[in-house]
Amino acid sequence: MTLTDQVTKSIIKKLINGDDYRIEIVTLINAEFLQFSIDFFKQIAFAKLKNEDISVDWYKKEMLNEDLPPDDIAIHSGLNKKTITNMYNSGTRQVVIDASYEHYDTLYSAIDELTQIEDIDLNLTIKFNKVSVELNINESLIVINTLAVKRAALRGGLWSTAGKQTEGPLMVTLCKLYGVPEDFYAIKPRAKRVRKGDVNREVDFFLYKGKNTYKCEVKLMGKGNPESADVVIARDSSVFVADKLSDQNKSQLDELNVQWVELRSDEGFRRFKNVLEEFDIPHNVLNPNLEAELVRITNEIFK
């Protein structure tokens, strides 16, 4: 999954302004899920109409058809491809198809047993272009489960993507806001300045001064997340930038002698100036016209 440049820009601006960026991701999740739901219901309606006189499992025949993309087959079966890859240590097309078929059969049997025990009746009616199809309780539960799995997959994928796509540009934005010369920072490590084995490839950003390299970790996490100190220790980071930090997080980082910046606080991103001063990295006074600077910088980054 990827975010558009416009969404990433909006997230960065909200973070710099100390606002909650999450609405950007939630809005995107809702938009993609609703579009998927509409398209999925259309597929269901066409598949059901096409197989009205067929006694076999029409859903499996049409929605788990081997000609479909593996991602679609997995979702329609009630799984997502990432889960299958983790389960079988492989995400090849045939593995995805076999796992999807097996899971669908198990799910269908479980639903069938449940509906035999529970005295409940549920029917979904889908109307499209003045034509309607009705799904029985088994079919309805399969469809509902598929929608739930798809939303979970979207949510997990987009939240993860938001962090990965935003962290580097966010740090570049901070450096540019303070006029840090480009020789003093980078998203990727400069091998010639770092001894072999010193750099963890998962480190988000690097600040430089002379022969010194300062690893920067960025986490767009909620307050109280215990991951902060663990990540810093594991990656030997010198700087930790986060959306929110608890008092415990800050104490842990102070004990580790790690410079930290809490974006959603009174001081906010301006604490980054302390980081630059601590490492004696050249920088300028902040431009008072912050909004105009943000527009200029983000446009420059994403041009």
Residue frames as qw, qx, qy, qz and C-alpha x, y, z in Angstrom:
[[0.000, 0.887, 0.461, 0.000, 0.00, 0.00, 0.00],
 [0.419, 0.101, -0.006, 0.902, 1.12, 3.55, -0.64],
 [0.007, -0.781, -0.407, 0.473, -0.05, 6.99, 0.40],
 [0.442, 0.774, 0.218, 0.398, -0.37, 9.81, -2.07],
 [0.440, 0.193, -0.209, 0.852, 2.11, 12.67, -1.74],
 [0.259, -0.563, -0.109, -0.777, -0.77, 14.93, -0.75],
 [0.786, -0.534, -0.271, -0.152, -1.74, 12.71, 2.19],
 [0.769, -0.119, -0.256, 0.573, 1.88, 12.47, 3.34],
 [0.186, 0.406, -0.053, 0.893, 2.22, 16.25, 3.12],
 [0.503, -0.611, -0.183, -0.584, -0.92, 16.70, 5.20],
 [0.850, -0.403, -0.302, 0.157, 0.37, 14.29, 7.86],
 [0.598, 0.083, -0.197, 0.772, 3.69, 16.15, 8.09],
 [0.059, -0.509, -0.039, -0.858, 1.96, 19.52, 8.39],
 [0.684, -0.593, -0.237, -0.353, -0.30, 18.24, 11.15],
 [0.837, -0.251, -0.284, 0.394, 2.64, 16.75, 13.04],
 [0.411, 0.233, -0.129, 0.872, 4.65, 19.97, 12.82],
 [0.266, -0.507, -0.081, -0.816, 1.64, 21.98, 13.96],
 [0.107, -0.133, 0.793, -0.584, 1.08, 19.65, 16.90],
 [0.707, 0.057, 0.014, -0.705, -2.24, 18.38, 15.55],
 [0.684, -0.054, 0.720, -0.105, -3.50, 14.81, 15.49],
 [0.200, 0.403, -0.655, -0.607, -2.60, 13.32, 12.11],
 [0.295, 0.058, 0.952, -0.061, -4.71, 10.19, 12.55],
 [0.527, 0.565, 0.370, -0.516, -7.81, 11.62, 10.90],
 [0.343, 0.607, -0.518, -0.495, -5.90, 11.57, 7.60],
 [0.063, 0.197, -0.973, -0.105, -5.40, 7.80, 7.84],
 [0.338, 0.315, 0.786, -0.412, -8.89, 7.09, 9.19],
 [0.492, 0.614, 0.044, -0.616, -10.43, 9.06, 6.32],
 [0.316, 0.489, -0.717, -0.383, -8.32, 7.14, 3.81],
 [0.118, -0.011, 0.985, -0.126, -9.24, 3.78, 5.38],
 [0.440, 0.460, 0.561, -0.529, -12.93, 4.68, 5.24],
 [0.466, 0.620, -0.237, -0.586, -12.74, 5.81, 1.62],
 [0.242, 0.372, -0.860, -0.253, -10.90, 2.70, 0.44],
 [0.196, 0.101, 0.938, -0.268, -13.11, 0.37, 2.47],
 [0.496, 0.512, 0.376, -0.592, -16.35, 1.91, 1.20],
 [0.463, 0.566, -0.460, -0.504, -15.13, 1.70, -2.39],
 [0.085, 0.214, -0.972, -0.047, -14.13, -1.94, -1.86],
 [0.349, 0.247, 0.777, -0.462, -17.53, -2.69, -0.30],
 [0.560, 0.558, 0.057, -0.609, -19.43, -1.24, -3.26],
 [0.409, 0.499, -0.685, -0.338, -17.28, -3.11, -5.79],
 [0.055, -0.130, 0.975, -0.170, -17.51, -6.31, -3.73],
 [0.485, 0.346, 0.600, -0.535, -21.30, -6.15, -3.48],
 [0.572, 0.565, -0.251, -0.540, -21.48, -5.67, -7.25],
 [0.248, 0.374, -0.884, -0.130, -19.31, -8.76, -7.73],
 [0.251, 0.070, 0.888, -0.378, -21.52, -10.73, -5.34],
 [0.573, 0.459, 0.284, -0.617, -24.69, -9.66, -7.13],
 [0.541, 0.541, -0.486, -0.421, -23.35, -10.59, -10.57],
 [0.118, 0.288, -0.949, 0.047, -21.93, -13.90, -9.31],
 [0.381, 0.173, 0.771, -0.481, -25.18, -14.88, -7.61],
 [0.624, 0.518, 0.067, -0.581, -27.28, -14.02, -10.66],
 [0.404, 0.530, -0.684, -0.297, -24.91, -15.91, -12.91],
 [0.210, 0.155, -0.958, 0.117, -25.23, -19.05, -10.78],
 [0.584, -0.122, 0.237, -0.766, -28.92, -19.01, -9.84],
 [0.919, 0.087, -0.127, -0.362, -29.51, -22.45, -11.34],
 [0.582, 0.390, -0.673, 0.237, -26.27, -24.00, -10.14],
 [0.793, -0.551, -0.220, -0.143, -26.34, -26.11, -6.99],
 [0.747, 0.017, -0.307, 0.590, -22.59, -26.01, -6.24],
 [0.374, -0.702, -0.213, 0.568, -21.08, -23.39, -3.92],
 [0.442, 0.803, 0.232, 0.325, -21.37, -20.39, -6.24],
 [0.235, -0.955, 0.177, 0.036, -19.35, -18.14, -3.93],
 [0.648, -0.443, 0.523, 0.331, -16.34, -20.44, -4.01],
 [0.681, 0.399, 0.505, 0.349, -16.72, -20.99, -7.75],
 [0.305, 0.861, 0.204, 0.352, -16.82, -17.28, -8.59],
 [0.221, -0.949, 0.151, -0.163, -15.10, -15.40, -5.75],
 [0.590, -0.572, 0.543, 0.174, -12.25, -17.88, -5.23],
 [0.835, 0.545, 0.072, 0.022, -11.72, -18.49, -8.93],
 [0.766, -0.291, 0.220, 0.530, -8.08, -19.31, -9.62],
 [0.477, 0.551, 0.279, 0.626, -7.99, -16.72, -12.40],
 [0.217, -0.954, -0.119, -0.171, -8.40, -13.91, -9.84],
 [0.247, 0.677, -0.505, 0.476, -5.37, -12.15, -8.32],
 [0.569, -0.098, -0.742, 0.341, -4.01, -14.01, -5.24],
 [0.002, 0.044, -0.428, 0.903, -4.73, -11.04, -2.95],
 [0.569, -0.098, -0.143, -0.804, -8.41, -11.10, -3.97],
 [0.730, -0.090, -0.662, -0.144, -8.70, -14.86, -3.52],
 [0.390, -0.024, -0.693, 0.605, -7.23, -14.61, -0.03],
 [0.208, -0.032, 0.276, -0.938, -9.52, -11.77, 1.06],
 [0.662, -0.074, -0.339, -0.664, -12.60, -13.46, -0.37],
 [0.685, -0.086, -0.721, 0.061, -11.73, -16.61, 1.60],
 [0.591, -0.779, -0.157, -0.140, -11.55, -14.65, 4.84],
 [0.743, -0.382, 0.063, 0.546, -7.76, -14.27, 5.07],
 [0.265, 0.933, -0.176, -0.168, -5.24, -11.74, 3.85],
 [0.808, 0.472, -0.300, 0.185, -2.10, -12.56, 1.93],
 [0.053, 0.676, -0.571, 0.463, 0.22, -11.36, 4.70],
 [0.722, -0.343, 0.449, -0.400, -1.36, -13.81, 7.14],
 [0.971, 0.232, 0.021, -0.047, -0.92, -16.66, 4.67],
 [0.531, 0.655, -0.427, 0.328, 2.71, -15.71, 4.09],
 [0.249, -0.594, 0.592, -0.485, 3.35, -15.73, 7.84],
 [0.867, -0.149, 0.332, -0.341, 1.58, -19.07, 8.27],
 [0.951, 0.243, 0.174, 0.083, 3.31, -20.90, 5.43],
 [0.454, -0.582, 0.370, 0.564, 6.55, -18.92, 5.08],
 [0.286, 0.074, 0.666, 0.684, 5.60, -18.38, 1.46],
 [0.346, 0.565, 0.284, -0.693, 3.35, -16.08, -0.51],
 [0.047, -0.117, 0.768, 0.628, 3.51, -17.78, -3.90],
 [0.529, 0.007, -0.269, -0.805, 0.34, -17.89, -5.93],
 [0.651, -0.096, -0.726, -0.201, -0.25, -21.61, -5.43],
 [0.303, -0.120, -0.735, 0.595, 0.35, -21.43, -1.68],
 [0.246, 0.078, 0.210, -0.943, -2.12, -18.54, -1.41],
 [0.621, -0.017, -0.450, -0.642, -4.74, -20.41, -3.44],
 [0.589, -0.102, -0.798, 0.074, -4.36, -23.67, -1.48],
 [0.172, -0.127, -0.627, 0.749, -4.44, -21.88, 1.88],
 [0.359, 0.037, 0.004, -0.933, -7.45, -19.82, 0.83],
 [0.652, -0.082, -0.600, -0.456, -9.42, -22.87, -0.29],
 [0.498, -0.135, -0.791, 0.328, -8.60, -24.72, 2.93],
 [0.019, -0.120, -0.463, 0.878, -9.57, -21.77, 5.10],
 [0.468, -0.019, -0.216, -0.857, -12.77, -21.13, 3.18],
 [0.639, -0.143, -0.720, -0.230, -13.89, -24.75, 3.54],
 [0.374, -0.179, -0.716, 0.561, -13.18, -24.63, 7.28],
 [0.136, 0.093, 0.215, -0.962, -15.00, -21.32, 7.66],
 [0.543, -0.073, -0.441, -0.711, -17.99, -22.50, 5.64],
 [0.583, -0.194, -0.788, 0.040, -18.27, -25.66, 7.76],
 [0.214, -0.171, -0.586, 0.763, -18.08, -23.63, 10.98],
 [0.315, 0.054, -0.011, -0.947, -20.80, -21.26, 9.77],
 [0.597, -0.105, -0.632, -0.483, -22.96, -24.16, 8.64],
 [0.478, -0.218, -0.789, 0.318, -22.66, -25.86, 12.03],
 [0.035, -0.137, -0.395, 0.908, -23.44, -22.61, 13.83],
 [0.437, 0.011, -0.200, -0.877, -26.57, -21.94, 11.81],
 [0.587, -0.168, -0.762, -0.217, -27.77, -25.47, 12.47],
 [0.393, -0.264, -0.703, 0.531, -27.49, -24.91, 16.23],
 [0.008, 0.286, 0.269, -0.920, -28.62, -21.30, 16.53],
 [0.242, 0.662, 0.708, 0.049, -32.22, -20.44, 15.75],
 [0.043, -0.678, 0.039, 0.733, -31.46, -17.33, 13.75],
 [0.595, 0.563, 0.499, 0.283, -32.35, -16.15, 10.30],
 [0.139, -0.714, 0.155, 0.668, -30.36, -13.52, 8.44],
 [0.634, 0.499, 0.487, 0.335, -30.72, -12.48, 4.83],
 [0.158, -0.535, 0.177, 0.811, -28.91, -9.81, 2.86],
 [0.561, 0.677, 0.471, 0.069, -30.58, -8.32, -0.17],
 [0.311, -0.387, 0.315, 0.809, -28.39, -6.57, -2.74],
 [0.486, 0.760, 0.418, -0.103, -30.12, -4.37, -5.30],
 [0.285, -0.446, 0.414, 0.741, -28.28, -3.15, -8.36],
 [0.175, 0.146, -0.548, -0.805, -29.74, -1.63, -11.53],
 [0.686, -0.033, 0.004, -0.727, -33.27, -2.62, -10.44],
 [0.811, 0.047, -0.577, -0.086, -32.19, -6.25, -10.07],
 [0.458, -0.630, 0.468, -0.416, -31.97, -7.77, -6.60],
 [0.687, 0.114, -0.714, 0.063, -30.35, -10.90, -5.23],
 [0.655, -0.630, 0.158, -0.387, -30.87, -12.39, -1.80],
 [0.393, 0.396, -0.786, 0.266, -28.21, -14.13, 0.26],
 [0.779, -0.461, -0.406, -0.128, -29.12, -16.73, 2.86],
 [0.550, -0.820, 0.152, -0.032, -27.61, -16.71, 6.34],
 [0.846, -0.184, 0.268, 0.423, -24.55, -18.79, 5.37],
 [0.539, 0.530, 0.236, 0.610, -23.80, -16.61, 2.37],
 [0.136, -0.931, -0.074, -0.330, -24.44, -13.44, 4.36],
 [0.679, -0.695, 0.182, 0.150, -22.00, -14.43, 7.10],
 [0.778, 0.092, 0.275, 0.557, -19.33, -15.26, 4.51],
 [0.295, 0.738, 0.195, 0.574, -19.78, -11.81, 2.97],
 [0.391, -0.903, 0.013, -0.179, -19.74, -10.05, 6.36],
 [0.807, -0.436, 0.209, 0.340, -16.57, -11.91, 7.33],
 [0.660, 0.357, 0.250, 0.613, -14.88, -10.92, 4.07],
 [0.039, 0.877, 0.104, 0.468, -15.70, -7.25, 4.67],
 [0.611, -0.785, 0.104, 0.012, -14.30, -7.46, 8.20],
 [0.825, -0.154, 0.254, 0.481, -11.06, -9.05, 6.98],
 [0.481, 0.597, 0.223, 0.602, -10.67, -6.45, 4.24],
 [0.183, -0.929, -0.015, -0.320, -11.10, -3.55, 6.66],
 [0.745, -0.607, 0.195, 0.194, -8.58, -5.09, 9.06],
 [0.768, 0.137, 0.275, 0.563, -6.11, -5.54, 6.19],
 [0.246, 0.789, 0.160, 0.541, -6.59, -1.94, 5.07],
 [0.439, -0.887, 0.038, -0.141, -6.21, -0.64, 8.60],
 [0.803, -0.426, 0.242, 0.340, -3.03, -2.57, 9.30],
 [0.684, 0.317, 0.297, 0.586, -1.49, -1.79, 5.94],
 [0.158, 0.833, 0.157, 0.507, -2.25, 1.93, 5.90],
 [0.511, -0.855, 0.087, -0.016, -1.15, 2.60, 9.49],
 [0.799, -0.266, 0.295, 0.451, 2.13, 0.83, 8.81],
 [0.546, 0.505, 0.311, 0.591, 2.56, 2.63, 5.51],
 [0.098, -0.960, -0.121, -0.234, 1.85, 6.00, 7.11],
 [0.609, -0.725, 0.224, 0.230, 4.79, 5.55, 9.44],
 [0.748, -0.041, 0.413, 0.518, 7.20, 4.25, 6.83],
 [0.429, 0.611, 0.364, 0.557, 6.40, 6.90, 4.23],
 [0.147, -0.946, -0.141, -0.253, 6.27, 9.83, 6.64],
 [0.721, -0.608, -0.002, 0.332, 9.22, 9.33, 8.99],
 [0.634, 0.012, 0.232, 0.737, 12.03, 10.25, 6.59],
 [0.153, 0.624, 0.320, 0.696, 10.31, 13.26, 4.98],
 [0.453, -0.854, -0.246, -0.079, 9.28, 14.49, 8.45],
 [0.682, -0.506, 0.069, 0.523, 12.91, 14.58, 9.59],
 [0.460, 0.261, 0.322, 0.786, 13.99, 16.28, 6.37],
 [0.104, -0.813, -0.358, -0.448, 11.26, 18.87, 6.99],
 [0.582, -0.778, -0.119, 0.206, 12.56, 19.51, 10.51],
 [0.645, -0.221, 0.208, 0.702, 16.09, 19.99, 9.19],
 [0.283, 0.459, 0.395, 0.744, 14.95, 22.33, 6.43],
 [0.275, -0.880, -0.346, -0.173, 12.82, 24.37, 8.83],
 [0.537, -0.781, 0.094, 0.305, 16.01, 25.10, 10.78],
 [0.412, 0.866, -0.277, -0.064, 18.13, 25.54, 7.67],
 [0.702, -0.443, 0.527, 0.183, 20.46, 22.63, 8.43],
 [0.277, 0.608, -0.599, -0.441, 22.93, 22.22, 5.53],
 [0.922, 0.149, -0.163, -0.320, 22.27, 19.02, 3.57],
 [0.521, 0.443, -0.691, 0.233, 25.75, 17.66, 4.35],
 [0.140, -0.320, 0.701, -0.621, 24.68, 17.26, 7.96],
 [0.643, 0.069, 0.575, -0.502, 21.75, 14.86, 7.50],
 [0.344, 0.216, -0.770, -0.493, 20.53, 11.95, 5.39],
 [0.850, -0.102, 0.064, -0.513, 17.72, 9.40, 5.28],
 [0.970, 0.119, -0.189, 0.096, 20.14, 6.65, 4.27],
 [0.658, -0.649, 0.208, 0.320, 23.44, 5.97, 6.08],
 [0.422, 0.824, -0.378, -0.022, 26.67, 7.18, 4.54],
 [0.978, -0.087, -0.121, 0.145, 28.81, 4.07, 4.59],
 [0.590, 0.465, -0.288, 0.594, 32.08, 5.97, 4.39],
 [0.161, -0.614, 0.321, -0.703, 31.29, 7.72, 7.67],
 [0.789, -0.372, 0.234, -0.429, 30.11, 4.67, 9.57],
 [0.121, -0.437, 0.891, 0.008, 32.15, 1.70, 10.62],
 [0.523, 0.009, -0.766, -0.373, 31.10, -1.67, 9.28],
 [0.435, -0.310, -0.830, 0.160, 28.37, -3.19, 11.42],
 [0.076, -0.157, -0.424, 0.889, 27.50, 0.09, 13.13],
 [0.379, 0.084, -0.121, -0.913, 24.40, 0.94, 11.13],
 [0.376, 0.294, 0.853, -0.213, 21.08, -0.81, 11.59],
 [0.070, 0.180, 0.627, 0.755, 19.27, -0.68, 8.25],
 [0.175, -0.680, -0.701, -0.122, 16.01, 0.01, 10.07],
 [0.251, -0.483, -0.239, 0.804, 17.20, 3.33, 11.49],
 [0.326, 0.800, 0.502, -0.047, 14.98, 6.10, 10.13],
 [0.255, 0.938, -0.009, 0.235, 17.35, 9.06, 9.80],
 [0.771, -0.159, -0.126, 0.604, 20.91, 10.22, 10.40],
 [0.023, -0.998, 0.061, -0.025, 22.45, 13.46, 11.60],
 [0.832, 0.157, -0.104, 0.522, 26.15, 14.09, 11.06],
 [0.114, -0.978, 0.172, -0.042, 28.81, 16.32, 12.60],
 [0.055, -0.703, 0.707, 0.053, 32.40, 15.73, 11.63],
 [0.296, 0.215, -0.926, -0.092, 33.15, 12.05, 12.15],
 [0.264, 0.095, 0.781, -0.558, 30.14, 11.58, 14.40],
 [0.345, -0.208, -0.693, -0.598, 26.95, 9.89, 13.23],
 [0.302, 0.027, 0.605, -0.736, 23.75, 10.31, 15.24],
 [0.125, -0.257, -0.901, -0.327, 21.01, 7.79, 14.57],
 [0.359, 0.002, 0.203, -0.911, 17.47, 9.16, 14.74],
 [0.001, -0.283, -0.959, -0.033, 14.41, 7.04, 15.47],
 [0.357, -0.050, -0.069, -0.930, 10.91, 8.24, 14.55],
 [0.066, -0.293, -0.952, 0.059, 7.73, 6.69, 15.95],
 [0.344, -0.258, -0.177, -0.885, 4.26, 8.06, 15.28],
 [0.411, -0.247, -0.870, 0.119, 2.96, 6.23, 18.33],
 [0.442, -0.740, -0.280, -0.422, 0.45, 6.95, 21.04],
 [0.195, -0.676, 0.488, -0.517, 1.30, 8.00, 24.57],
 [0.722, -0.377, 0.486, -0.317, 2.47, 5.24, 26.88],
 [0.909, 0.346, -0.227, -0.056, 3.74, 2.93, 24.16],
 [0.708, -0.608, 0.329, 0.145, 6.49, 0.90, 25.87],
 [0.868, 0.368, 0.153, 0.295, 8.31, 0.31, 22.59],
 [0.195, 0.959, -0.153, 0.136, 10.30, 3.55, 22.69],
 [0.380, -0.744, 0.550, -0.001, 13.15, 2.59, 25.02],
 [0.834, -0.018, 0.539, 0.113, 13.42, -0.91, 23.54],
 [0.674, 0.689, 0.177, 0.198, 13.79, 0.46, 20.01],
 [0.046, 0.945, -0.299, 0.126, 16.35, 3.06, 21.07],
 [0.590, -0.547, 0.593, 0.031, 18.44, 0.45, 22.90],
 [0.843, 0.199, 0.481, 0.136, 18.24, -2.05, 20.05],
 [0.608, 0.687, 0.195, 0.348, 19.28, 0.47, 17.42],
 [0.574, -0.300, -0.085, 0.757, 21.62, 2.57, 19.55],
 [0.185, 0.775, 0.358, 0.488, 19.77, 5.75, 18.58],
 [0.338, -0.061, -0.282, 0.896, 20.82, 9.20, 19.73],
 [0.276, 0.052, 0.022, -0.959, 17.55, 10.98, 18.91],
 [0.074, 0.380, 0.922, -0.010, 13.94, 9.90, 19.36],
 [0.257, 0.040, -0.114, -0.959, 11.11, 11.82, 17.66],
 [0.002, -0.342, -0.939, 0.041, 7.52, 10.85, 18.46],
 [0.226, -0.583, -0.454, -0.635, 3.99, 12.09, 18.08],
 [0.557, -0.698, 0.064, -0.445, 3.34, 11.66, 21.81],
 [0.513, 0.215, -0.728, 0.400, 5.46, 10.52, 24.75],
 [0.648, -0.679, -0.331, -0.099, 4.43, 9.66, 28.28],
 [0.275, -0.866, 0.370, -0.194, 6.37, 10.92, 31.30],
 [0.847, -0.291, 0.434, 0.095, 7.72, 7.40, 31.67],
 [0.782, 0.512, 0.166, 0.313, 8.90, 7.42, 28.05],
 [0.184, 0.905, -0.186, 0.335, 10.71, 10.71, 28.62],
 [0.568, -0.699, 0.422, -0.106, 12.33, 9.47, 31.82],
 [0.916, 0.015, 0.350, 0.196, 13.55, 6.33, 30.05],
 [0.628, 0.673, 0.069, 0.385, 15.03, 8.38, 27.22],
 [0.118, -0.914, 0.275, -0.273, 16.66, 10.84, 29.63],
 [0.764, -0.491, 0.417, 0.020, 18.26, 7.95, 31.52],
 [0.850, 0.214, 0.348, 0.332, 19.64, 6.64, 28.23],
 [0.229, -0.577, 0.213, 0.754, 20.95, 10.13, 27.41],
 [0.322, 0.368, 0.704, 0.515, 18.83, 10.17, 24.25],
 [0.121, 0.187, -0.006, -0.975, 17.60, 13.49, 22.89],
 [0.173, 0.456, 0.871, 0.055, 13.84, 13.44, 22.36],
 [0.186, 0.028, -0.167, -0.968, 11.20, 15.52, 20.59],
 [0.202, 0.453, 0.840, -0.218, 7.48, 15.20, 21.38],
 [0.083, 0.245, 0.471, 0.843, 5.62, 16.76, 18.48],
 [0.368, -0.638, -0.491, -0.466, 2.20, 16.97, 20.13],
 [0.522, -0.517, -0.429, 0.526, 3.24, 19.05, 23.14],
 [0.041, -0.949, -0.148, 0.275, 3.52, 22.72, 24.06],
 [0.254, -0.669, 0.475, 0.512, 7.11, 22.94, 22.86],
 [0.820, 0.508, 0.186, -0.186, 6.45, 20.57, 19.98],
 [0.844, 0.409, 0.039, 0.344, 8.87, 20.38, 17.07],
 [0.085, 0.921, -0.234, 0.300, 10.81, 23.40, 18.40],
 [0.730, -0.575, 0.369, 0.027, 12.59, 21.07, 20.78],
 [0.887, 0.333, 0.118, 0.298, 14.48, 19.84, 17.70],
 [0.207, 0.883, -0.240, 0.347, 16.59, 23.00, 18.07],
 [0.588, -0.667, 0.435, -0.143, 17.91, 21.54, 21.35],
 [0.938, 0.057, 0.300, 0.163, 18.98, 18.42, 19.46],
 [0.616, 0.691, -0.016, 0.377, 20.91, 20.47, 16.91],
 [0.119, -0.871, 0.336, -0.337, 22.58, 22.50, 19.64],
 [0.818, -0.445, 0.361, -0.055, 23.47, 19.38, 21.63],
 [0.869, 0.110, 0.344, 0.337, 25.33, 17.91, 18.65],
 [0.204, -0.638, 0.245, 0.701, 26.71, 21.26, 17.52],
 [0.453, 0.379, 0.677, 0.440, 25.02, 20.95, 14.12],
 [0.052, -0.136, 0.104, 0.984, 24.81, 24.28, 12.26],
 [0.060, 0.625, 0.767, 0.132, 21.32, 25.71, 11.88],
 [0.032, 0.338, 0.115, 0.934, 19.42, 28.96, 11.48],
 [0.263, 0.156, 0.513, -0.802, 16.71, 30.77, 13.38],
 [0.279, 0.437, 0.855, 0.031, 13.23, 29.46, 12.65],
 [0.034, -0.246, -0.393, -0.885, 11.30, 31.42, 10.01],
 [0.260, 0.158, 0.545, -0.782, 8.34, 33.08, 11.80],
 [0.658, 0.261, -0.155, -0.689, 6.07, 32.39, 8.82],
 [0.429, -0.210, 0.876, -0.066, 5.78, 28.69, 9.61],
 [0.704, 0.430, 0.506, -0.252, 2.84, 27.84, 7.36],
 [0.525, 0.795, -0.211, -0.220, 4.44, 29.35, 4.27],
 [0.046, -0.619, 0.783, 0.041, 7.70, 27.56, 5.06],
 [0.591, -0.005, 0.789, -0.168, 5.90, 24.24, 5.45],
 [0.712, 0.620, 0.232, -0.235, 4.22, 24.65, 2.08],
 [0.343, 0.811, -0.454, -0.136, 7.51, 25.56, 0.41],
 [0.216, -0.495, 0.840, -0.056, 9.48, 22.73, 2.04],
 [0.658, 0.133, 0.718, -0.184, 6.93, 19.95, 1.50],
 [0.673, 0.702, 0.055, -0.225, 6.48, 21.01, -2.12],
 [0.189, 0.759, -0.618, -0.079, 10.25, 20.87, -2.53],
 [0.411, -0.295, 0.854, -0.120, 10.47, 17.39, -0.95],
 [0.596, 0.301, 0.736, -0.112, 7.64, 15.94, -3.02],
 [0.364, 0.672, -0.213, -0.608, 8.27, 17.73, -6.31]]
